[in-house]
Amino acid sequence: MGKKLLIATLVLTICLGAGGAAAQKKQSYKHTVVLDAGHGGHDTGAVGKKGREKDVVLSIALKVGEYLKKNTPETRVIFTRDADFFVPLDERAAIANKNNADLFVSVHANSNKNTKPFGTETFVMGLHKSQGNLEVAQKENSVIVMEQDYNTKYEGFDPSSAESYIIFSLMQNVYLDKSLKLASMVQDEFREKAKRADRGVKQAGFLVLWHTKMPSILIETGFISNEEEEKYLMSESGQDYLASAIYRAIRDYLAALDAEEQEVKKITVPDAEPEPENTLCYRLQVATTSAPVADPTEKFKGKPDIFEYKDGNKYKYMIGRFATLDEASKFKKANSTEYPDSFIVPFNNGKKISMNEAKKLEKK
């Protein structure tokens, strides 16, 4: 064998060996966490007297990733961006979905025209409960106007219109419990260990969380518009404290997840029994998702007649089955606390119909 051929063969063998080891290591990961540093590139995000949100949150996110890699080697860490470049909001969620992430954590810094507010807060995806929550979401969502053809990409969503945010009213239910759990753990760490002012866990309609298929949170690490907090956010020690707090929350959440269930069994909702011709019924829609729920019977435990159907690119979940609108209305009222944004959907012969069609059939 010639010398050049021998060298080439050795190089190829080494490369293949390294690739195989990397593949094996990848398969050994127990969890995948996607860390999303907000903004980037031409999108600076909020701006303080000296600092820019895009720089601060990138540094914090990278530090969180390093803590996870060093202390939880069984966790795969993926960054939506690891340098100063722009990533559209929908692509950030797509990265998490494509990699079947267990968690999606988006890191941001807050701002306000009033320079007095300070403190940390963590959001989960849902319908805003206050004007303040809406304003935070509007600020973070406004980045989409920098994207080409954003009206088509985000289904006509207008980040400045309060009416547009109604689309989030049903999307909050599927991963809400787990998202709230992680968000609470983050805030506990900020308050107890990092000694930051705790502004609480909140809900609002963030586009970056909209299409994620896993528990997801958006963290506002502090107000860059507040001079003192800006100094903290820009300092090495401040970023270390914040990053280590986020890391510990993620670590403890994943440990709790492992303790609860070692293997998640995928359970598919049985196909609905064929219904006779012209059989009218009413169901209560309680959730809409971009991907099917792994275990609907567990998610809606104790609820009667769980029903799943695909409508376009969305999966919709119903509970209850009633012959009359009056019975369905009573059921809706009884479940209004747990599912405040639920609504009644009529079906005939297993197919969704309009309420007007249902009323005509019910009169026959």
N, C-alpha and C positions, 0 to 999 in steps of 0.2 A: 504493500500500500504506500502511495506517495506521501511525502511529508505534509503537503497542503491538504490532501484528502483526509489524512489522519487528524489534523487539527480541526478541520471542518466537522468531522464525525464527532470528535470530542465535544466541540462547542454545541452541536445539535443535541447530543446526549445530555449535557448539563442543562440546557434550556428546557428540554422535555421533562427532565427530572424535577427542575424547579417548578415548572408549570403543574406537574402532577401533585407536588407537595402543596402548592398554593391551593389547588382545587380541593385537596383533601382537607386542608385547614378551613377552607370556606364552608365545607359540608359539616364541619364540627361545631360551627356556631350554634348556640342555643337561641339567641335573639338577634334581631336587627333593629337598630335605632337610626332614624334619619334626623340629622340636625340641620335646621334651616336658618341660616343667617339672613335676616331680612334685608331687602333692598340690594344695592350693589351697582357698580358701573355708573351709568349716567343717572341712576336713581339714588340720590344721596340719603333719602329719608329725612327725618327730622334733623334740624341743624341748631346747635347751641352757639355760644359765643366763640368757642374754639373747636368744638368737636362735631363730628358728623355721625349720625346713627349707623350708617352702613359700615363704618370702620370699627366702631365700638362693638357692635353685635357680632361682627365677623371674628374679632379677637376673642370674645366670650365663647362663642360657639366652638371655635377651634380648641380652646382650653377644655371645654366640656368633653370634647372628643378625645383629647389626650388623656384625661382622667379615666374615661371609660376604657380606652385601649390598654392603659397601664394596669388598672385595678380589676377589670372584668374582661379578661382576654377571650371569654366565651361569647362576648357581645360584638357583633359586627357593627361598625360605625360607618355611616355614609353621610357625606355632606352634600347639600344641594349646591353649595358653592364654597370653595376653599380659598378664594382670592377675590379681588375686586372686579367682578363682572356681573352683568345683569341676567337674572333668570325670571322669565314670566311666571306669574302666580300659578297657572294651571300646570306648568311643567314641574314645579316643586312638588305638588301632590302626586304627579305622575311618577316621579322618581321613587317616592315612597311606595306607591302601589306596585310598580314594576318589580321592586325588590322585596315585596311581601313583608314590609316592615311591621314590627310589633308596636312601635311608637313613632309618632311624628312630633317633633318639638321645634317650634318656630320662635326664634329669639329676636326681640325688638327693643327699642328704647322709645319712651313716650315723650310727648311735648304738649304744651298748652300755651295759649296766648297770655294767660295769667302765669307769671313766673313763680308763683308761690307753691303750687302743688308739688308733692314729692312722694316717693314710695313705689313699691312694686305691686303688680297685680298680674294675675294669670287668667286667661280667657279660654273657654271652650266654645265650640261652635253651637249657636242656637239663636233664638230671637232675642234681641236686646230688651232688657227690662227697664232701661232708663235712657234718657237723652244723652247722658254722658257716655254710656256704653256704645250707643249708636255713633257718636262723634268719633270715638276711637276707631271703630270699624271703618267708618267712612274715610278717615285719614289713611289707614293702612290699605284700603281697597282702591284708593284713588290712583295708585300706581298703574292700574290696568290701562289708563288712557295713554300711557307711553308705549303700549303694545299695538302692533298692527292688527287691524280688523278685530278689535276687542269686542265689538258689539256681537259679532257672530260667535267668537270663542266663548263668551260668557253669557250666551243666550239672551242678549238684549239687556243685560244687567247694567243699571246706571248707578255708580257708586255714590253719587250725590243725592239720589232720590230715596227718601225714607220708604216709599211704597215698594221699591225693589227688594227690600229686605224680608218681605213676607215669604219669599221662597225658602228661607231657612227654618220656617216654623215647624216643619215635620222632620227635617233632616237631623234634628238634634237627638232623637231618641235612641238610636241603635248603639252608639258608642258613648253615650252621655255619661253613664255611671262610671265607666273606667276612666274616661277623660277627666271627670270631676275628681276622682280619687287621686290621679297623678297631679292635677292642678293644686289640690289641697296639700299634697306632700311637698310640692315646690314652695308654696307660700309658707308652710311650716318651717322649712329649712331657711328661707330668707329671713323670717322673723326670729327664729330661735338661734341659729348659728351665725348668719351673716349680720344680724342685728339691723335689718332694714325695716322701714315702716311698711306695715302690711295693709294694703288696700283691698285685699280679698280676692276671692274667685268669682268670676263673672261670666256672663254669656253674651255673645254678640255674633253677628253674621260676617265672618271673615272668609273671603273667597279662597285664601290659601288653605283653609281647613275644609272647604266645602266638599271636595271630591275624594278626600282621603278615606281609605278603607280600613282604618285602624284607629285606636284611641289617639287623639291629637290635641295639642294645646298650643296656645300662643302666649309667650311670656313678655310682659313689658318690664324690663329690668330697672327702670327708673326714669325720671324726667330729665332729659337733656336740656330742657328749657329752664330748669332750676339751676342757678349758678353753682351752688354747693354740691348738688347731686351730679351735675355735669363733671365736676372735678373728680368725684368718686368713680363715675363711670369710665373716665379716661385714664384713671390711675391703674398701675399694674396690680396693686394690692386689691383694689376694688373689684377689678375684673376677676381676679383669682377667687375672692370670696363668693362672688355671684356664680362663677362657673362651678366651684366645688359644691355649692348648695344645689344647683341644678343636677349635677352628677349624682349626689347622694340620693336625691329624690328618685331619679331614674333607676339607680342601683337597687334601692329598697323596693320600688314598685315591681321590678322584674323578679326580685327574690320572693316577694309575696305571691306573684303570679305563679312561680314555680312551685311554691308550697301548696297553692290551691289546686293546681292541676298539672300533672307532668306531661300529659298528652291531651290535646284538644281533639275530641272526636267530632268529625263533620257529620251532622245529622240533617238530612234533607226533609223538608216538609212533605209528607205523602201527598200524592196527587189527589185533588178533591174528587169525591165520588161524582160520577156523571149525574146531572140533574135532569128530571123529566122536562119535556118541552113546556115552554111558557111557565116555568116555575120562578116566581118572583121572590127575591129576598133582599134584605138590607144588611150591610156589614159596616163596622166602624173602622175607618182607616186611621192607624196610629203611627205609622212610620213610612218613610221613603228613603231608599238608599241607592247608591251607585253600584253596589255589589251585593250579592245575596248574603244574608245573615247566616253565619256558620251553623248556629243552633237556635232556630226560632222558638222551639219548645222550651228552651232554657231562658231565652231572652224575655219571652212573654209568659213565663211560668204562671200557671193558675188561671190563665185566661181561656175562655171557651172558643172552640172553632177557629183556631189560628189558620189564616188563609194567606197564601203568598201568590202574587202573580206579577208577571213582567209587563210593563207598559212602556214601550219604546226602549230607552236605555236605562230605565229606572226599575227597581224592585219595590213593590208596595206590599205592605203588611196590614192585614185586617184581623179583627177579633169579633166574635159574636156572629150570629146568623138569625135573622128575624123575618117573620112573614109580613109584618106591617111596619110602616114608618113610625107609628106611635110607640111600638115596643122598642124599636131601635133608638128612638129619641130618649126614652127612659134609661136605656143602657148607657147611652152617651153621657147623660147627666150623672149617672152613678160613677162613671169613670173620668169625670171632668177634672178632678184634682190630679190624677196620675197622668192623664193625657189631655191637657187643656186646649191643645190645637187640633184635636181629632175632629173628623167629620164623617158623616154618613154617606155611603156609596151604594146605590142600588144595582142589583145584578138580575139578569133574566137568562135562564138557560146557561148559567155559568159565565155570561158575558156582561161586562159593565154597560149600563145604559144611563140615560139622563134621568134626572129627577122628574121631569115632566112626563116622560114615557112611563116611569114607574107609577106615578099617580094615576095615569089612565088605566094601566093594567090592574091596579089595586081596586079601582072602581068597578071593574067587570065582575 
